[in-house]
Amino acid sequence: MLDAQLNSTYLSETITVKWYQPEAFTPLNKYHVCIMQDGDDYFQLGRVATLSDQLHEDGEIEDTIFVGIHYKDRYDRQDKYHPTGSKQHAYMQFLIREVVPFLNEKIPNLHLGGSRTLMGDSLAGTLGLMTALNYPHTFGKVIMQSPYVDEDVLQSVREAKYFDNISIYHTIGNKETAVNTTAGDTKDFLGPNRELKQLIEQSNSLYHYHELDGNHTWKYWQKDLPRALVTMFGWN
């Protein structure tokens, strides 16, 4: 695991960026880059590094490097990831103008939107979708597991330009009808996610949707990750 400290002008804080290279990494190859919000959770609970090794060794995915960015606490996460979060716009600028240029220097990649993916669970998945909608030429793929969906998200999809060029992997659990949120209330995630599915299907053919038999926890997101990664990074 490699890591670096980025002093963000947009967020006025120092943020750790971690990345995991395949065991057979060589600077002579060009790599897909998957940037994960909730990064520590994906490395620890999702076991992405181990999964990356397995999928690369088995030849199931193209050369891909997984990058993790984490949050300070749940309130910081809310501010940065929520559609109306006080730091959401600044966080998007951090990703676009600071993280991407940094990774372009550190990781041999194609420097194309289609080779960059944003991945996240719950609010982190929402942030990935919203960022790609705003910057489709920078991020061409989104993996969102059980994203938070409200009217702001749905309206952003309705108004998005170049939306049909974004490849999207989307899952939601069929028991996610009463999810406890950081705001202290309980929300139905399943209904709004199904509404989002219908909206995306109308104008995007690069869309993969699955309903999991489970609830809003890492137990089900981790089980779903192999399919998510093979779907998005598998050999065409």
DRENPA-3360 file (N, C-alpha, C; in nm, 2 decimals, always signed):
BEGIN
1 = MLDAQLNS = +0.08/-0.12/+0.00/+0.00/+0.00/+0.00/+0.09/+0.12/+0.00 ~ +0.06/+0.22/-0.09/+0.13/+0.34/-0.10/+0.04/+0.45/-0.05 ~ +0.10/+0.56/+0.00/+0.01/+0.67/+0.04/+0.09/+0.80/+0.03 ~ +0.01/+0.91/+0.03/+0.07/+1.05/+0.02/-0.03/+1.14/+0.09 ~ +0.03/+1.25/+0.13/-0.05/+1.36/+0.19/-0.07/+1.47/+0.09 ~ -0.20/+1.51/+0.07/-0.23/+1.62/-0.02/-0.28/+1.74/+0.06 ~ -0.21/+1.85/+0.04/-0.26/+1.97/+0.10/-0.36/+2.04/+0.01 ~ -0.49/+2.02/+0.05/-0.59/+2.07/-0.04/-0.62/+2.22/-0.02;
9 = TYLSETIT = -0.61/+2.29/-0.13/-0.65/+2.43/-0.13/-0.80/+2.45/-0.12 ~ -0.87/+2.36/-0.19/-1.02/+2.37/-0.19/-1.08/+2.34/-0.06 ~ -1.02/+2.24/+0.02/-1.08/+2.20/+0.14/-1.01/+2.26/+0.27 ~ -0.89/+2.32/+0.24/-0.81/+2.38/+0.35/-0.78/+2.28/+0.46 ~ -0.74/+2.16/+0.41/-0.69/+2.06/+0.50/-0.60/+1.96/+0.43 ~ -0.53/+1.88/+0.51/-0.44/+1.78/+0.45/-0.51/+1.65/+0.45 ~ -0.51/+1.58/+0.34/-0.59/+1.46/+0.32/-0.50/+1.35/+0.27 ~ -0.51/+1.23/+0.33/-0.43/+1.12/+0.29/-0.49/+1.04/+0.17;
17 = VKWYQPEA = -0.41/+1.02/+0.07/-0.46/+0.94/-0.04/-0.38/+0.81/-0.05 ~ -0.45/+0.70/-0.05/-0.38/+0.57/-0.05/-0.41/+0.49/-0.18 ~ -0.31/+0.42/-0.23/-0.34/+0.34/-0.35/-0.27/+0.20/-0.34 ~ -0.34/+0.11/-0.40/-0.28/-0.03/-0.40/-0.26/-0.07/-0.55 ~ -0.13/-0.11/-0.57/-0.09/-0.16/-0.71/-0.10/-0.31/-0.72 ~ -0.14/-0.36/-0.83/-0.14/-0.51/-0.85/+0.00/-0.56/-0.83 ~ +0.01/-0.69/-0.79/+0.13/-0.75/-0.76/+0.23/-0.75/-0.88 ~ +0.17/-0.76/-1.00/+0.25/-0.76/-1.12/+0.26/-0.62/-1.18;
25 = FTPLNKYH = +0.25/-0.52/-1.10/+0.26/-0.38/-1.14/+0.39/-0.35/-1.22 ~ +0.38/-0.28/-1.33/+0.49/-0.24/-1.41/+0.46/-0.10/-1.46 ~ +0.55/+0.00/-1.45/+0.53/+0.13/-1.51/+0.51/+0.13/-1.66 ~ +0.54/+0.02/-1.72/+0.53/+0.01/-1.87/+0.38/-0.01/-1.91 ~ +0.30/-0.05/-1.82/+0.16/-0.06/-1.85/+0.08/+0.06/-1.82 ~ -0.04/+0.08/-1.88/-0.14/+0.18/-1.85/-0.25/+0.12/-1.77 ~ -0.29/+0.19/-1.66/-0.38/+0.13/-1.57/-0.51/+0.21/-1.56 ~ -0.62/+0.14/-1.54/-0.74/+0.20/-1.50/-0.72/+0.25/-1.35;
33 = VCIMQDGD = -0.79/+0.36/-1.32/-0.78/+0.41/-1.18/-0.92/+0.41/-1.12 ~ -0.94/+0.35/-1.01/-1.07/+0.34/-0.94/-1.05/+0.42/-0.81 ~ -1.11/+0.54/-0.80/-1.10/+0.62/-0.68/-1.22/+0.59/-0.59 ~ -1.19/+0.55/-0.47/-1.29/+0.51/-0.37/-1.31/+0.61/-0.26 ~ -1.43/+0.67/-0.25/-1.46/+0.74/-0.13/-1.49/+0.64/-0.02 ~ -1.49/+0.68/+0.11/-1.49/+0.57/+0.21/-1.38/+0.48/+0.19 ~ -1.26/+0.53/+0.15/-1.15/+0.44/+0.11/-1.10/+0.34/+0.21 ~ -1.09/+0.38/+0.34/-1.05/+0.29/+0.44/-1.15/+0.17/+0.46;
41 = DYFQLGRV = -1.28/+0.20/+0.44/-1.38/+0.10/+0.45/-1.36/+0.00/+0.34 ~ -1.33/+0.05/+0.22/-1.32/-0.04/+0.10/-1.19/-0.13/+0.12 ~ -1.09/-0.07/+0.17/-0.97/-0.15/+0.19/-0.98/-0.25/+0.31 ~ -1.05/-0.21/+0.42/-1.06/-0.30/+0.54/-1.18/-0.39/+0.53 ~ -1.30/-0.33/+0.51/-1.42/-0.41/+0.51/-1.45/-0.47/+0.38 ~ -1.42/-0.40/+0.27/-1.44/-0.46/+0.14/-1.33/-0.55/+0.09 ~ -1.21/-0.54/+0.16/-1.09/-0.62/+0.12/-1.06/-0.61/-0.02 ~ -1.06/-0.49/-0.07/-1.03/-0.46/-0.21/-0.89/-0.50/-0.26;
49 = ATLSDQLH = -0.79/-0.49/-0.17/-0.66/-0.52/-0.21/-0.65/-0.67/-0.24 ~ -0.70/-0.75/-0.15/-0.70/-0.90/-0.17/-0.78/-0.94/-0.29 ~ -0.89/-0.87/-0.31/-0.98/-0.90/-0.43/-0.91/-0.86/-0.56 ~ -0.84/-0.75/-0.55/-0.76/-0.70/-0.67/-0.66/-0.80/-0.71 ~ -0.59/-0.86/-0.61/-0.48/-0.96/-0.64/-0.55/-1.08/-0.70 ~ -0.66/-1.12/-0.65/-0.73/-1.25/-0.70/-0.78/-1.22/-0.85 ~ -0.84/-1.11/-0.87/-0.90/-1.09/-1.00/-0.79/-1.06/-1.11 ~ -0.68/-1.00/-1.07/-0.57/-0.98/-1.16/-0.51/-1.11/-1.19;
57 = EDGEIEDT = -0.48/-1.19/-1.09/-0.41/-1.32/-1.11/-0.50/-1.41/-1.20 ~ -0.63/-1.41/-1.18/-0.72/-1.49/-1.26/-0.75/-1.44/-1.40 ~ -0.69/-1.32/-1.42/-0.72/-1.26/-1.55/-0.86/-1.21/-1.58 ~ -0.93/-1.18/-1.47/-1.07/-1.14/-1.48/-1.09/-0.99/-1.50 ~ -0.99/-0.91/-1.46/-1.00/-0.77/-1.48/-0.88/-0.71/-1.55 ~ -0.89/-0.60/-1.62/-0.78/-0.53/-1.68/-0.70/-0.47/-1.57 ~ -0.58/-0.42/-1.61/-0.49/-0.36/-1.51/-0.56/-0.24/-1.44 ~ -0.57/-0.25/-1.31/-0.65/-0.15/-1.24/-0.58/-0.12/-1.10;
65 = IFVGIHYK = -0.57/+0.01/-1.07/-0.52/+0.05/-0.94/-0.63/+0.11/-0.86 ~ -0.64/+0.07/-0.73/-0.75/+0.12/-0.65/-0.70/+0.22/-0.55 ~ -0.76/+0.33/-0.55/-0.72/+0.45/-0.47/-0.83/+0.48/-0.37 ~ -0.78/+0.50/-0.24/-0.88/+0.53/-0.13/-0.86/+0.66/-0.07 ~ -0.97/+0.73/-0.05/-0.97/+0.86/+0.02/-1.08/+0.85/+0.13 ~ -1.04/+0.88/+0.26/-1.13/+0.86/+0.37/-1.17/+1.00/+0.42 ~ -1.26/+0.99/+0.52/-1.31/+1.11/+0.59/-1.27/+1.12/+0.73 ~ -1.28/+1.23/+0.80/-1.24/+1.25/+0.94/-1.34/+1.18/+1.03;
73 = DRYDRQDK = -1.47/+1.21/+1.02/-1.57/+1.15/+1.10/-1.70/+1.16/+1.02 ~ -1.81/+1.11/+1.08/-1.93/+1.09/+1.00/-1.99/+1.23/+0.97 ~ -1.96/+1.33/+1.05/-2.01/+1.47/+1.01/-1.94/+1.53/+0.90 ~ -1.81/+1.50/+0.90/-1.72/+1.55/+0.78/-1.77/+1.48/+0.66 ~ -1.80/+1.35/+0.67/-1.85/+1.27/+0.56/-1.98/+1.33/+0.50 ~ -2.07/+1.36/+0.59/-2.19/+1.42/+0.55/-2.17/+1.56/+0.48 ~ -2.08/+1.64/+0.53/-2.05/+1.77/+0.47/-2.00/+1.75/+0.32 ~ -1.91/+1.65/+0.31/-1.84/+1.63/+0.18/-1.92/+1.55/+0.08;
81 = YHPTGSKQ = -2.00/+1.45/+0.12/-2.06/+1.36/+0.03/-2.21/+1.39/+0.00 ~ -2.28/+1.45/+0.09/-2.43/+1.47/+0.08/-2.45/+1.57/-0.04 ~ -2.56/+1.54/-0.12/-2.59/+1.63/-0.23/-2.60/+1.78/-0.19 ~ -2.65/+1.81/-0.06/-2.65/+1.95/-0.02/-2.55/+1.98/+0.09 ~ -2.45/+1.89/+0.10/-2.34/+1.91/+0.20/-2.27/+2.04/+0.18 ~ -2.23/+2.10/+0.29/-2.16/+2.24/+0.29/-2.03/+2.23/+0.22 ~ -1.97/+2.11/+0.21/-1.83/+2.10/+0.14/-1.84/+2.02/+0.02 ~ -1.96/+1.98/-0.03/-1.96/+1.89/-0.15/-1.90/+1.95/-0.27;
89 = HAYMQFLI = -1.93/+2.08/-0.30/-1.87/+2.14/-0.42/-1.72/+2.15/-0.41 ~ -1.67/+2.19/-0.29/-1.53/+2.20/-0.27/-1.46/+2.06/-0.28 ~ -1.53/+1.96/-0.23/-1.48/+1.82/-0.24/-1.47/+1.78/-0.39 ~ -1.57/+1.81/-0.47/-1.56/+1.78/-0.61/-1.44/+1.85/-0.68 ~ -1.42/+1.97/-0.64/-1.30/+2.05/-0.69/-1.17/+1.98/-0.65 ~ -1.17/+1.93/-0.53/-1.05/+1.86/-0.47/-1.02/+1.74/-0.56 ~ -1.13/+1.66/-0.59/-1.11/+1.54/-0.68/-1.06/+1.58/-0.81 ~ -1.13/+1.67/-0.88/-1.10/+1.71/-1.02/-0.96/+1.78/-1.03;
97 = REVVPFLN = -0.94/+1.88/-0.95/-0.82/+1.96/-0.97/-0.70/+1.93/-0.89 ~ -0.71/+1.84/-0.79/-0.60/+1.81/-0.70/-0.57/+1.66/-0.71 ~ -0.67/+1.57/-0.69/-0.65/+1.43/-0.68/-0.61/+1.38/-0.82 ~ -0.69/+1.41/-0.92/-0.66/+1.36/-1.06/-0.53/+1.40/-1.11 ~ -0.49/+1.53/-1.10/-0.35/+1.56/-1.15/-0.24/+1.49/-1.07 ~ -0.26/+1.47/-0.94/-0.17/+1.40/-0.86/-0.15/+1.25/-0.90 ~ -0.27/+1.19/-0.93/-0.26/+1.05/-0.97/-0.20/+1.04/-1.11 ~ -0.23/+1.14/-1.19/-0.17/+1.14/-1.33/-0.01/+1.13/-1.32;
105 = EKIPNLHL = +0.04/+1.20/-1.22/+0.19/+1.20/-1.20/+0.24/+1.07/-1.14 ~ +0.16/+1.01/-1.05/+0.20/+0.89/-0.98/+0.17/+0.76/-1.05 ~ +0.07/+0.75/-1.13/+0.02/+0.63/-1.18/+0.02/+0.63/-1.34 ~ +0.08/+0.54/-1.41/+0.07/+0.54/-1.55/-0.07/+0.50/-1.60 ~ -0.14/+0.60/-1.65/-0.28/+0.57/-1.69/-0.31/+0.64/-1.83 ~ -0.42/+0.62/-1.88/-0.46/+0.67/-2.01/-0.50/+0.82/-2.01 ~ -0.51/+0.88/-1.90/-0.55/+1.02/-1.89/-0.68/+1.05/-1.96 ~ -0.77/+0.95/-1.96/-0.90/+0.96/-2.02/-1.01/+0.93/-1.92;
113 = GGSRTLMG = -1.13/+1.00/-1.94/-1.24/+0.98/-1.85/-1.28/+0.83/-1.84 ~ -1.28/+0.76/-1.95/-1.32/+0.62/-1.95/-1.23/+0.53/-1.87 ~ -1.11/+0.58/-1.84/-1.02/+0.49/-1.76/-1.03/+0.53/-1.61 ~ -1.12/+0.62/-1.57/-1.13/+0.67/-1.43/-1.27/+0.63/-1.38 ~ -1.27/+0.57/-1.26/-1.39/+0.53/-1.20/-1.40/+0.59/-1.06 ~ -1.52/+0.63/-1.02/-1.55/+0.67/-0.88/-1.64/+0.56/-0.82 ~ -1.60/+0.51/-0.71/-1.67/+0.40/-0.64/-1.70/+0.44/-0.49 ~ -1.82/+0.41/-0.45/-1.85/+0.44/-0.31/-1.98/+0.37/-0.27;
121 = DSLAGTLG = -2.00/+0.36/-0.13/-2.12/+0.30/-0.07/-2.20/+0.41/-0.01 ~ -2.33/+0.40/-0.01/-2.42/+0.49/+0.05/-2.39/+0.63/+0.00 ~ -2.37/+0.73/+0.09/-2.34/+0.87/+0.05/-2.22/+0.88/-0.04 ~ -2.12/+0.79/-0.02/-2.00/+0.79/-0.10/-2.04/+0.76/-0.25 ~ -2.13/+0.67/-0.26/-2.18/+0.63/-0.40/-2.25/+0.75/-0.46 ~ -2.33/+0.82/-0.38/-2.40/+0.94/-0.43/-2.31/+1.04/-0.48 ~ -2.20/+1.07/-0.40/-2.10/+1.16/-0.43/-2.03/+1.13/-0.57 ~ -2.01/+1.00/-0.59/-1.95/+0.95/-0.71/-2.04/+0.98/-0.83;
129 = LMTALNYP = -2.17/+0.95/-0.82/-2.26/+0.98/-0.93/-2.27/+1.13/-0.96 ~ -2.28/+1.21/-0.85/-2.30/+1.35/-0.87/-2.18/+1.42/-0.93 ~ -2.06/+1.37/-0.90/-1.93/+1.42/-0.95/-1.92/+1.38/-1.10 ~ -1.95/+1.26/-1.14/-1.95/+1.22/-1.27/-2.05/+1.29/-1.36 ~ -2.17/+1.32/-1.31/-2.27/+1.39/-1.38/-2.21/+1.53/-1.41 ~ -2.14/+1.59/-1.32/-2.09/+1.73/-1.34/-1.96/+1.73/-1.43 ~ -1.88/+1.62/-1.42/-1.76/+1.61/-1.49/-1.74/+1.48/-1.57 ~ -1.83/+1.46/-1.67/-1.83/+1.33/-1.74/-1.71/+1.30/-1.82;
137 = HTFGKVIM = -1.64/+1.41/-1.86/-1.52/+1.39/-1.94/-1.40/+1.35/-1.85 ~ -1.41/+1.37/-1.72/-1.30/+1.33/-1.63/-1.33/+1.20/-1.57 ~ -1.45/+1.17/-1.53/-1.49/+1.04/-1.48/-1.59/+0.97/-1.56 ~ -1.55/+0.86/-1.63/-1.64/+0.79/-1.72/-1.72/+0.67/-1.66 ~ -1.68/+0.64/-1.54/-1.75/+0.52/-1.48/-1.78/+0.55/-1.33 ~ -1.89/+0.49/-1.28/-1.94/+0.50/-1.15/-1.98/+0.37/-1.09 ~ -1.93/+0.33/-0.98/-1.98/+0.21/-0.90/-2.05/+0.27/-0.77 ~ -2.18/+0.25/-0.76/-2.25/+0.30/-0.64/-2.32/+0.19/-0.58;
145 = QSPYVDED = -2.29/+0.16/-0.45/-2.35/+0.05/-0.38/-2.45/+0.12/-0.27 ~ -2.58/+0.09/-0.29/-2.68/+0.15/-0.20/-2.67/+0.30/-0.18 ~ -2.66/+0.38/-0.29/-2.65/+0.52/-0.27/-2.77/+0.59/-0.21 ~ -2.74/+0.70/-0.14/-2.85/+0.78/-0.09/-2.91/+0.86/-0.21 ~ -3.04/+0.85/-0.22/-3.11/+0.92/-0.34/-3.22/+1.01/-0.29 ~ -3.21/+1.14/-0.33/-3.32/+1.23/-0.29/-3.36/+1.31/-0.42 ~ -3.44/+1.41/-0.41/-3.49/+1.48/-0.53/-3.38/+1.56/-0.59 ~ -3.28/+1.60/-0.51/-3.16/+1.67/-0.57/-3.08/+1.58/-0.67;
153 = VLQSVREA = -3.07/+1.45/-0.63/-3.00/+1.35/-0.71/-3.08/+1.32/-0.84 ~ -3.21/+1.30/-0.82/-3.29/+1.27/-0.94/-3.30/+1.39/-1.04 ~ -3.30/+1.51/-0.98/-3.30/+1.62/-1.07/-3.17/+1.64/-1.15 ~ -3.06/+1.61/-1.08/-2.93/+1.62/-1.14/-2.92/+1.52/-1.26 ~ -2.98/+1.40/-1.24/-2.98/+1.30/-1.35/-3.07/+1.35/-1.47 ~ -3.18/+1.41/-1.43/-3.27/+1.46/-1.54/-3.20/+1.57/-1.62 ~ -3.12/+1.65/-1.56/-3.06/+1.77/-1.62/-2.92/+1.74/-1.68 ~ -2.87/+1.62/-1.66/-2.73/+1.59/-1.69/-2.71/+1.59/-1.85;
161 = KYFDNISI = -2.59/+1.65/-1.89/-2.55/+1.64/-2.03/-2.45/+1.53/-2.04 ~ -2.44/+1.47/-2.16/-2.34/+1.36/-2.19/-2.36/+1.24/-2.09 ~ -2.48/+1.23/-2.03/-2.51/+1.13/-1.93/-2.50/+0.99/-2.00 ~ -2.53/+0.97/-2.12/-2.53/+0.84/-2.19/-2.39/+0.79/-2.21 ~ -2.29/+0.87/-2.18/-2.15/+0.82/-2.20/-2.09/+0.76/-2.07 ~ -2.16/+0.78/-1.96/-2.11/+0.73/-1.83/-2.16/+0.58/-1.81 ~ -2.06/+0.50/-1.78/-2.09/+0.36/-1.74/-2.12/+0.35/-1.59 ~ -2.23/+0.29/-1.56/-2.28/+0.29/-1.42/-2.31/+0.15/-1.37;
169 = YHTIGNKE = -2.26/+0.12/-1.25/-2.29/-0.01/-1.18/-2.37/+0.04/-1.05 ~ -2.49/-0.02/-1.03/-2.57/+0.03/-0.92/-2.64/-0.08/-0.85 ~ -2.62/-0.09/-0.72/-2.69/-0.19/-0.64/-2.77/-0.13/-0.53 ~ -2.87/-0.20/-0.48/-2.95/-0.16/-0.37/-3.00/-0.29/-0.30 ~ -3.01/-0.29/-0.17/-3.06/-0.41/-0.10/-3.21/-0.41/-0.09 ~ -3.28/-0.52/-0.11/-3.42/-0.53/-0.10/-3.48/-0.51/+0.04 ~ -3.39/-0.50/+0.14/-3.44/-0.48/+0.27/-3.40/-0.34/+0.32 ~ -3.36/-0.25/+0.23/-3.32/-0.12/+0.27/-3.43/-0.02/+0.27;
177 = TAVNTTAG = -3.53/-0.05/+0.36/-3.65/+0.03/+0.37/-3.65/+0.12/+0.49 ~ -3.56/+0.10/+0.58/-3.56/+0.18/+0.70/-3.41/+0.20/+0.75 ~ -3.34/+0.29/+0.68/-3.19/+0.30/+0.70/-3.17/+0.42/+0.80 ~ -3.09/+0.40/+0.90/-3.06/+0.51/+0.99/-2.95/+0.60/+0.93 ~ -2.97/+0.73/+0.93/-2.88/+0.82/+0.87/-2.81/+0.91/+0.97 ~ -2.70/+0.97/+0.92/-2.62/+1.06/+1.00/-2.70/+1.17/+1.06 ~ -2.81/+1.22/+0.99/-2.89/+1.32/+1.04/-2.98/+1.28/+1.16 ~ -2.98/+1.15/+1.19/-3.06/+1.10/+1.30/-3.19/+1.05/+1.27;
185 = DTKDFLGP = -3.23/+1.05/+1.14/-3.36/+1.00/+1.10/-3.35/+0.87/+1.03 ~ -3.46/+0.81/+0.99/-3.47/+0.69/+0.92/-3.53/+0.71/+0.79 ~ -3.47/+0.65/+0.68/-3.52/+0.68/+0.55/-3.53/+0.55/+0.47 ~ -3.62/+0.55/+0.38/-3.64/+0.44/+0.28/-3.54/+0.46/+0.17 ~ -3.44/+0.37/+0.15/-3.35/+0.38/+0.04/-3.40/+0.31/-0.08 ~ -3.47/+0.20/-0.06/-3.51/+0.11/-0.17/-3.60/+0.18/-0.28 ~ -3.70/+0.25/-0.23/-3.79/+0.32/-0.32/-3.73/+0.42/-0.41 ~ -3.65/+0.52/-0.35/-3.58/+0.62/-0.43/-3.48/+0.56/-0.52;
193 = NRELKQLI = -3.41/+0.45/-0.49/-3.32/+0.38/-0.57/-3.38/+0.32/-0.69 ~ -3.50/+0.26/-0.67/-3.58/+0.21/-0.78/-3.62/+0.32/-0.88 ~ -3.66/+0.44/-0.82/-3.69/+0.55/-0.91/-3.57/+0.60/-0.99 ~ -3.45/+0.60/-0.92/-3.33/+0.64/-0.99/-3.30/+0.54/-1.11 ~ -3.32/+0.41/-1.08/-3.30/+0.31/-1.18/-3.39/+0.34/-1.31 ~ -3.52/+0.36/-1.28/-3.61/+0.39/-1.40/-3.56/+0.51/-1.48 ~ -3.51/+0.61/-1.40/-3.47/+0.74/-1.47/-3.34/+0.71/-1.55 ~ -3.25/+0.64/-1.50/-3.12/+0.62/-1.57/-3.15/+0.53/-1.69;
201 = EQSNSLYH = -3.23/+0.43/-1.68/-3.26/+0.34/-1.79/-3.31/+0.41/-1.91 ~ -3.38/+0.52/-1.89/-3.44/+0.59/-2.00/-3.34/+0.65/-2.10 ~ -3.22/+0.68/-2.05/-3.12/+0.75/-2.14/-2.98/+0.69/-2.13 ~ -2.96/+0.58/-2.07/-2.82/+0.52/-2.05/-2.83/+0.37/-2.08 ~ -2.75/+0.33/-2.18/-2.75/+0.19/-2.21/-2.63/+0.12/-2.14 ~ -2.54/+0.20/-2.08/-2.42/+0.15/-2.02/-2.45/+0.13/-1.87 ~ -2.56/+0.07/-1.84/-2.61/+0.07/-1.70/-2.63/-0.07/-1.65 ~ -2.58/-0.10/-1.53/-2.59/-0.23/-1.47/-2.66/-0.22/-1.33;
209 = YHELDGNH = -2.77/-0.28/-1.31/-2.85/-0.26/-1.19/-2.88/-0.40/-1.13 ~ -2.85/-0.41/-1.00/-2.88/-0.53/-0.93/-2.95/-0.50/-0.79 ~ -3.05/-0.58/-0.76/-3.10/-0.57/-0.62/-3.05/-0.69/-0.54 ~ -2.99/-0.65/-0.43/-2.93/-0.76/-0.34/-3.03/-0.80/-0.24 ~ -3.02/-0.93/-0.20/-3.10/-0.98/-0.09/-3.04/-0.95/+0.04 ~ -3.06/-0.82/+0.09/-2.99/-0.78/+0.21/-3.02/-0.64/+0.25 ~ -2.95/-0.59/+0.35/-2.97/-0.45/+0.40/-2.86/-0.36/+0.38 ~ -2.85/-0.25/+0.45/-2.76/-0.14/+0.42/-2.63/-0.17/+0.51;
217 = TWKYWQKD = -2.56/-0.27/+0.48/-2.44/-0.30/+0.55/-2.33/-0.36/+0.46 ~ -2.20/-0.35/+0.51/-2.09/-0.40/+0.44/-2.09/-0.55/+0.41 ~ -2.17/-0.63/+0.49/-2.18/-0.77/+0.47/-2.22/-0.80/+0.32 ~ -2.32/-0.72/+0.27/-2.37/-0.74/+0.14/-2.29/-0.66/+0.03 ~ -2.23/-0.55/+0.07/-2.15/-0.47/-0.03/-2.02/-0.55/-0.06 ~ -1.96/-0.61/+0.04/-1.84/-0.69/+0.02/-1.87/-0.81/-0.07 ~ -1.98/-0.88/-0.05/-2.01/-0.99/-0.13/-2.04/-0.95/-0.28 ~ -2.08/-0.83/-0.30/-2.12/-0.78/-0.43/-2.00/-0.73/-0.51;
225 = LPRALVTM = -1.89/-0.70/-0.44/-1.77/-0.64/-0.50/-1.71/-0.72/-0.62 ~ -1.69/-0.85/-0.61/-1.64/-0.92/-0.72/-1.71/-0.90/-0.85 ~ -1.85/-0.90/-0.84/-1.93/-0.88/-0.96/-1.91/-0.74/-1.01 ~ -1.91/-0.64/-0.92/-1.90/-0.50/-0.95/-1.77/-0.48/-1.03 ~ -1.66/-0.53/-0.98/-1.53/-0.50/-1.04/-1.51/-0.57/-1.17 ~ -1.56/-0.70/-1.18/-1.55/-0.77/-1.31/-1.64/-0.70/-1.42 ~ -1.76/-0.66/-1.37/-1.85/-0.59/-1.47/-1.79/-0.46/-1.52 ~ -1.72/-0.39/-1.44/-1.67/-0.25/-1.48/-1.53/-0.26/-1.53;
233 = FGWN = -1.44/-0.36/-1.49/-1.31/-0.36/-1.53/-1.27/-0.49/-1.61 ~ -1.37/-0.57/-1.63/-1.34/-0.70/-1.71/-1.30/-0.67/-1.85 ~ -1.23/-0.77/-1.91/-1.19/-0.75/-2.05/-1.31/-0.75/-2.14 ~ -1.31/-0.65/-2.23/-1.42/-0.64/-2.33/-1.40/-0.74/-2.44;
% end
